[in-house]
């Protein structure tokens, strides 16, 4: 009986570790090198430029070096908490700032100051619909 309990606890422990690893994979990777003097990420992280360096994935089309650290910096919200999910459907709601701009709809969450300079096209880079 004690072997069964130990085996059961071991299984739960391993499942917990695996779930933790899956959650960690949801976060964008953080640069493993220093960033001093390296403000053009695409100089190295473009397809075919440097073989051992990971290329920017196809899902990042249209993103430039200025936006890399929005998600990939160690202290970015994507690393420390993750982007909030979109809790409503998006049909006919392609202009996020119609509702999510400061003072437009008081019960609706405003876009935070940290998002200054981000356009509507960039909202769904990080924010995904639930489900």
C-alpha positions as CSV (number, residue, x, y, z in Angstrom):
1,X,0.0,0.0,0.0
2,X,2.8,2.5,0.8
3,X,4.4,1.8,-2.5
4,X,1.2,2.7,-4.3
5,X,0.9,6.0,-2.3
6,X,4.6,6.8,-3.0
7,X,4.1,6.0,-6.7
8,X,1.0,8.2,-6.8
9,X,2.8,11.1,-5.1
10,X,5.7,10.6,-7.6
11,X,3.3,10.8,-10.5
12,X,1.7,14.0,-9.2
13,X,5.1,15.5,-8.6
14,X,6.2,14.7,-12.2
15,X,3.0,16.1,-13.7
16,X,3.5,19.3,-11.7
17,X,7.0,19.7,-13.0
18,X,5.8,19.1,-16.6
19,X,3.0,21.6,-16.2
20,X,5.5,24.2,-14.9
21,X,7.7,23.6,-17.9
22,X,4.8,24.0,-20.2
23,X,3.9,27.3,-18.6
24,X,7.5,28.5,-18.9
25,X,7.4,27.7,-22.6
26,X,4.5,30.0,-23.1
27,X,6.8,33.0,-22.3
28,X,9.0,34.4,-25.0
29,X,12.6,33.6,-24.6
30,X,14.8,36.2,-22.9
31,X,18.1,37.2,-24.7
32,X,21.0,35.1,-23.3
33,X,23.5,37.8,-24.3
34,X,24.1,41.3,-23.1
35,X,22.3,44.0,-25.1
36,X,24.9,46.8,-25.0
37,X,25.4,48.1,-28.5
38,X,23.0,45.5,-29.9
39,X,19.9,47.6,-30.6
40,X,19.2,46.0,-34.0
41,X,18.0,42.5,-33.2
42,X,17.3,41.7,-36.8
43,X,20.9,42.1,-37.7
44,X,21.6,38.6,-36.3
45,X,18.1,37.1,-35.8
46,X,17.0,37.2,-39.5
47,X,16.7,34.0,-41.5
48,X,20.0,32.8,-42.9
49,X,22.2,35.5,-41.3
50,X,23.9,33.5,-38.6
51,X,23.3,29.8,-38.5
52,X,23.7,29.2,-34.8
53,X,21.5,32.2,-33.9
54,X,17.7,31.5,-33.7
55,X,15.8,33.2,-36.5
56,X,12.7,35.4,-35.9
57,X,9.7,33.1,-36.3
58,X,7.3,33.6,-39.1
59,X,4.6,34.7,-36.6
60,X,6.7,37.9,-36.0
61,X,6.2,39.2,-39.6
62,X,5.9,43.0,-39.6
63,X,7.7,43.4,-36.3
64,X,10.9,45.4,-36.2
65,X,13.8,45.7,-33.7
66,X,12.1,48.4,-31.7
67,X,9.4,46.0,-30.5
68,X,11.5,43.0,-29.6
69,X,12.0,43.9,-26.0
70,X,8.3,44.5,-25.5
71,X,8.1,40.8,-24.9
72,X,11.7,39.5,-24.7
73,X,13.1,41.7,-22.0
74,X,13.5,40.0,-18.6
75,X,11.4,42.7,-16.9
76,X,8.7,42.9,-19.6
77,X,5.1,42.2,-18.6
78,X,5.2,39.2,-20.9
79,X,7.8,37.7,-18.7
80,X,6.5,38.8,-15.3
81,X,2.8,38.3,-15.7
82,X,1.7,37.7,-19.3
83,X,-0.8,39.6,-21.4
84,X,-4.4,39.6,-20.3
85,X,-6.7,37.5,-22.4
86,X,-9.4,39.2,-24.6
87,X,-12.7,38.2,-22.9
88,X,-15.1,39.2,-25.7
89,X,-15.5,38.2,-29.3
90,X,-13.7,40.2,-31.9
91,X,-16.4,40.2,-34.7
92,X,-16.8,43.9,-35.8
93,X,-14.4,45.0,-33.1
94,X,-11.2,45.5,-35.0
95,X,-10.5,48.9,-33.5
96,X,-9.5,48.1,-29.9
97,X,-8.9,51.8,-29.1
98,X,-12.5,52.7,-29.8
99,X,-13.3,51.3,-26.3
100,X,-9.9,50.8,-24.6
101,X,-8.7,54.4,-24.9
102,X,-8.4,56.6,-21.7
103,X,-11.8,57.9,-20.7
104,X,-13.8,56.4,-23.5
105,X,-15.8,53.8,-21.6
106,X,-15.3,54.0,-17.8
107,X,-16.0,50.3,-17.1
108,X,-13.7,49.2,-19.9
109,X,-10.0,48.8,-19.1
110,X,-7.9,51.6,-20.6
111,X,-4.7,50.8,-22.5
112,X,-1.8,51.3,-20.0
113,X,0.8,54.1,-20.4
114,X,3.4,51.4,-21.0
115,X,1.7,50.7,-24.3
116,X,2.4,54.2,-25.7
117,X,3.2,54.2,-29.4
118,X,1.6,50.8,-30.0
119,X,-1.0,50.8,-32.7
120,X,-4.2,48.8,-33.0
121,X,-2.6,46.3,-35.3
122,X,-0.2,45.3,-32.5
123,X,-2.8,44.5,-29.8
124,X,-3.3,40.9,-30.8
125,X,0.4,40.2,-31.0
126,X,0.2,39.7,-27.2
127,X,-3.4,39.6,-26.3
128,X,-5.3,36.5,-27.5
129,X,-9.0,35.6,-27.1
130,X,-9.9,33.2,-24.4
131,X,-10.4,29.6,-25.3
